[in-house]
């Protein structure tokens, strides 16, 4: 049976999660209708060579977010090879895999879209995306080809997606960039966020002012990764929430959480940025009861 599937794709998960909004029998038409809210598009040349032409140390299907619009659009070898929609390979979740090959008209539509939003020599000057270009693509697919050929009906700016995450760690950008906690430098930031003190997260100006990120960890991974970056208003919302539940110098005194602060967070994500930018609509205590964090002595709390 062939079906028409309509939905949105959340690229922050591994593999991306398809949130289906509709499904109907499409056997009679012999095609399936595809609506991708946000997806990477890659030229066939860079796929075939295995690394980016303009950045040969990067494996093409491992980090499409590093693919420049210049390579994608300006370079004739890449542009003339045609374009392919990428998705995560469920059998090797560190890599992407081609899931649809654009038809000739789709290549042209994507090229014109990229020129308006991208920053490159052949771009029209109105765009600013330098690398990691994503697109919203709608079309119909012919499953008789490998990969299926996508007859593109429209290409546009990625849609916002709804996000609801429970029991998520929030980490300041400063401690992520330095690699270890400022107040506990023996601990690797993305290995043990449960040991991050609310004091470091909220009291310390250089941490607080650097902005905040939502972390997640894939099964089997040793480290967490950034899946969303909070926008400015959301940073302020998180600080105010943390002050009510945390134990720190500028907290309001009603909270008791000293380290390993987790939240339930909801909002909308702009997937055109890397990482996606999250505009928070609600933030609160985790719905599921968090595991108490182990207590580790902080080091060097004074002096900042």
C-alpha positions as CSV (number, residue, x, y, z in Angstrom):
1,X,0.0,0.0,0.0
2,X,1.2,3.5,-0.8
3,X,0.2,6.4,1.4
4,X,0.2,10.2,1.3
5,X,1.9,11.4,4.5
6,X,1.8,15.0,5.7
7,X,3.7,16.2,8.7
8,X,6.6,18.2,10.1
9,X,10.2,17.0,10.7
10,X,12.1,17.8,13.9
11,X,15.8,17.7,12.9
12,X,16.9,18.1,16.5
13,X,16.3,14.4,17.2
14,X,18.4,11.5,16.0
15,X,17.0,10.3,13.6
16,X,14.7,13.3,12.9
17,X,11.2,12.8,14.2
18,X,8.3,13.0,11.7
19,X,5.2,14.4,13.3
20,X,2.4,13.1,11.1
21,X,-0.6,15.3,10.7
22,X,-2.4,13.3,8.0
23,X,-2.2,9.9,6.2
24,X,-4.3,8.8,3.3
25,X,-4.3,6.0,0.7
26,X,-2.3,7.2,-2.4
27,X,-2.2,3.9,-4.3
28,X,-4.5,5.1,-6.9
29,X,-2.3,8.1,-7.8
30,X,0.9,6.0,-7.8
31,X,2.7,8.7,-5.9
32,X,3.2,9.9,-2.3
33,X,2.9,13.5,-1.2
34,X,5.8,14.7,0.9
35,X,5.9,17.8,3.1
36,X,9.2,18.4,4.9
37,X,9.2,21.3,7.3
38,X,13.0,21.6,7.5
39,X,15.6,19.5,5.8
40,X,19.2,19.7,4.6
41,X,19.7,19.6,0.8
42,X,23.1,18.4,-0.6
43,X,24.6,18.5,-4.1
44,X,25.3,15.0,-5.5
45,X,28.9,15.9,-6.3
46,X,29.8,16.5,-2.6
47,X,27.9,13.3,-1.7
48,X,29.9,11.2,-4.2
49,X,33.3,12.6,-3.2
50,X,32.6,11.9,0.4
51,X,33.9,15.3,1.8
52,X,33.0,18.9,1.0
53,X,34.8,20.3,-2.0
54,X,35.6,23.5,-0.2
55,X,36.3,21.8,3.2
56,X,37.8,18.4,2.5
57,X,38.4,17.5,6.2
58,X,34.6,17.3,6.8
59,X,32.7,14.2,5.8
60,X,29.7,15.2,3.7
61,X,27.0,13.0,5.3
62,X,28.2,13.6,8.9
63,X,28.0,17.4,9.2
64,X,25.8,18.9,6.5
65,X,25.4,21.9,8.8
66,X,29.0,22.9,7.8
67,X,28.3,22.9,4.0
68,X,28.7,26.4,2.6
69,X,26.1,28.0,0.3
70,X,29.1,29.0,-1.8
71,X,30.0,25.3,-2.4
72,X,26.3,24.4,-2.9
73,X,25.4,27.2,-5.4
74,X,28.5,28.9,-6.8
75,X,30.6,25.9,-7.8
76,X,29.5,24.5,-11.2
77,X,30.6,20.9,-10.3
78,X,28.3,20.9,-7.3
79,X,25.4,22.9,-8.8
80,X,25.2,20.9,-12.0
81,X,25.3,17.6,-10.3
82,X,21.8,18.0,-8.9
83,X,20.4,18.1,-5.4
84,X,19.3,15.5,-2.8
85,X,17.3,15.7,0.4
86,X,19.1,14.3,3.4
87,X,17.7,12.4,6.4
88,X,19.3,10.6,9.3
89,X,20.3,7.0,8.7
90,X,18.6,5.0,11.5
91,X,21.3,2.3,11.3
92,X,24.1,4.8,11.7
93,X,22.8,7.8,13.5
94,X,26.0,9.8,13.3
95,X,25.4,10.1,9.5
96,X,22.8,11.4,7.1
97,X,21.6,9.5,4.1
98,X,20.0,10.6,0.8
99,X,16.2,10.1,1.0
100,X,14.9,12.0,-2.1
101,X,16.6,13.1,-5.3
102,X,15.1,16.4,-6.7
103,X,13.8,16.4,-10.2
104,X,15.1,18.9,-12.8
105,X,12.5,21.5,-12.0
106,X,13.1,20.9,-8.2
107,X,16.8,21.6,-8.7
108,X,15.9,24.9,-10.3
109,X,13.4,25.8,-7.6
110,X,15.9,25.0,-4.9
111,X,18.7,27.0,-6.6
112,X,16.5,30.1,-6.8
113,X,15.4,29.7,-3.2
114,X,19.1,29.3,-2.1
115,X,20.1,32.5,-4.0
116,X,17.5,34.6,-2.0
117,X,18.4,33.3,1.5
118,X,22.1,32.4,1.1
119,X,25.3,34.4,1.1
120,X,27.4,33.5,-2.0
121,X,28.8,34.9,-5.2
122,X,25.7,34.1,-7.3
123,X,23.2,35.0,-4.5
124,X,21.1,38.1,-4.9
125,X,22.5,39.8,-1.9
126,X,19.4,39.7,0.3
127,X,20.3,36.6,2.2
128,X,22.6,35.9,5.1
129,X,22.9,32.1,5.4
130,X,26.6,31.2,4.9
131,X,26.4,27.4,5.7
132,X,24.0,24.7,6.8
133,X,21.2,25.8,4.5
134,X,17.8,24.1,5.2
135,X,14.6,24.4,3.4
136,X,10.9,23.5,3.6
137,X,10.1,21.3,0.6
138,X,6.7,20.1,-0.7
139,X,6.2,17.7,-3.6
140,X,5.3,14.2,-4.8
141,X,7.7,11.3,-4.9
142,X,8.1,8.4,-7.4
143,X,9.2,5.4,-5.2
144,X,10.3,3.4,-8.3
145,X,13.7,5.2,-8.3
146,X,16.5,4.8,-5.7
147,X,16.5,7.1,-3.9
148,X,12.9,8.1,-4.8
149,X,12.7,11.1,-7.1
150,X,10.9,14.1,-5.6
151,X,8.9,16.2,-8.0
152,X,9.1,19.5,-6.1
153,X,6.0,21.7,-5.9
154,X,7.5,24.4,-3.6
155,X,10.6,25.3,-1.8
156,X,10.7,27.9,1.0
157,X,12.0,29.0,4.4
158,X,11.8,26.3,7.1
159,X,8.8,26.3,9.3
160,X,8.8,26.9,13.0
161,X,8.3,23.7,14.9
162,X,6.6,23.1,18.2
163,X,8.9,21.8,21.0
164,X,8.0,20.3,24.3
165,X,10.9,18.7,26.3
166,X,10.7,17.3,29.8
167,X,13.6,17.0,32.3
168,X,16.1,18.9,30.1
169,X,19.4,20.3,31.4
170,X,20.0,24.0,30.6
171,X,23.6,25.0,30.1
172,X,25.2,28.4,29.8
173,X,27.3,29.0,26.6
174,X,30.3,30.1,28.6
175,X,30.8,26.8,30.4
176,X,30.2,24.9,27.1
177,X,32.8,26.9,25.3
178,X,35.4,26.5,28.1
179,X,34.8,22.8,28.2
180,X,34.7,22.4,32.0
181,X,32.6,24.1,34.7
182,X,34.0,27.5,35.8
183,X,33.4,26.6,39.4
184,X,34.4,22.9,39.1
185,X,37.1,22.7,36.4
186,X,37.7,19.0,36.9
187,X,34.3,18.2,35.4
188,X,33.8,18.2,31.6
189,X,30.7,20.3,30.9
190,X,28.9,18.1,28.4
191,X,29.7,14.9,30.3
192,X,28.1,15.6,33.7
193,X,25.6,18.6,33.5
194,X,24.0,17.1,36.7
195,X,27.0,18.5,38.6
196,X,26.6,22.1,37.3
197,X,25.8,24.4,40.2
198,X,22.9,26.9,40.1
199,X,25.5,29.4,41.5
200,X,27.6,29.1,38.4
201,X,24.6,29.0,36.1
202,X,22.9,32.1,37.5
203,X,25.1,34.1,39.8
204,X,28.2,34.4,37.7
205,X,27.8,37.2,35.2
206,X,30.0,35.8,32.4
207,X,27.9,32.5,32.5
208,X,24.6,34.2,32.8
209,X,25.3,36.8,30.1
210,X,26.6,34.2,27.6
211,X,23.1,32.8,27.0
212,X,21.6,29.4,27.6
213,X,21.2,26.1,25.6
214,X,19.0,23.0,26.0
215,X,21.0,19.8,26.2
216,X,20.2,16.2,25.2
217,X,22.1,13.0,25.0
218,X,21.5,10.2,22.5
219,X,21.5,6.6,23.9
220,X,25.0,5.2,24.0
221,X,26.7,8.6,23.7
222,X,29.2,9.7,26.4
223,X,28.4,13.4,26.1
224,X,25.4,15.6,25.9
225,X,24.9,17.9,22.9
226,X,23.2,21.3,22.3
227,X,19.8,20.8,20.6
228,X,18.4,24.3,21.0
229,X,19.8,27.8,21.8
230,X,17.4,30.0,23.8
231,X,16.6,33.4,22.3
232,X,17.1,36.6,24.4
233,X,13.7,36.7,26.0
234,X,13.8,33.0,26.8
235,X,17.2,33.5,28.5
236,X,15.5,36.0,30.8
237,X,12.6,33.7,31.4
238,X,14.9,30.9,32.4
239,X,16.9,33.1,34.8
240,X,13.7,34.2,36.6
241,X,12.5,30.6,36.9
242,X,15.9,29.4,38.1
243,X,15.9,32.1,40.8
244,X,12.6,30.6,42.3
245,X,13.7,27.0,42.4
246,X,17.5,27.3,42.8
247,X,19.8,27.9,45.7
248,X,22.2,30.7,44.8
249,X,23.2,34.2,45.8
250,X,20.6,36.1,43.7
251,X,17.9,33.4,44.1
252,X,14.8,34.5,45.9
253,X,15.4,32.1,48.8
254,X,12.4,29.8,48.2
255,X,14.3,27.2,46.2
256,X,16.6,24.3,47.2
257,X,18.2,23.0,44.0
258,X,21.9,23.5,44.3
259,X,23.1,21.7,41.2
260,X,21.8,19.7,38.2
261,X,18.8,22.0,37.5
262,X,16.3,20.4,35.1
263,X,13.2,21.9,33.5
264,X,10.1,21.2,31.5
265,X,10.3,23.6,28.6
266,X,7.9,24.4,25.7
267,X,8.2,26.7,22.8
268,X,8.7,27.1,19.0
269,X,12.0,26.5,17.3
270,X,13.4,28.2,14.3
271,X,15.3,25.4,12.5
272,X,17.0,27.8,10.0
273,X,19.7,28.5,12.6
274,X,22.4,26.2,13.9
275,X,21.6,25.1,16.6
276,X,17.8,25.8,16.2
277,X,16.7,28.9,18.2
278,X,14.0,28.2,20.8
279,X,11.5,30.8,21.7
280,X,10.1,29.6,25.0
281,X,6.4,29.9,25.8
282,X,6.5,28.0,29.1
283,X,9.1,26.8,31.6
284,X,8.6,24.9,34.8
285,X,9.5,21.9,36.9
286,X,10.0,18.6,35.2
287,X,6.8,16.6,34.9
288,X,8.7,13.3,35.5
289,X,10.5,13.2,38.8
290,X,14.2,13.8,38.2
291,X,16.8,11.6,39.8
292,X,18.5,13.4,42.6
293,X,21.9,14.7,41.4
294,X,25.0,13.5,43.2
295,X,26.6,16.2,45.4
296,X,30.2,17.1,44.4
297,X,32.2,19.8,46.1
298,X,32.6,23.0,44.1
299,X,36.1,24.3,43.5
300,X,37.2,27.9,43.3
301,X,33.9,29.5,44.0
302,X,35.4,32.9,44.8
303,X,37.0,35.4,42.5
304,X,34.3,35.7,39.8
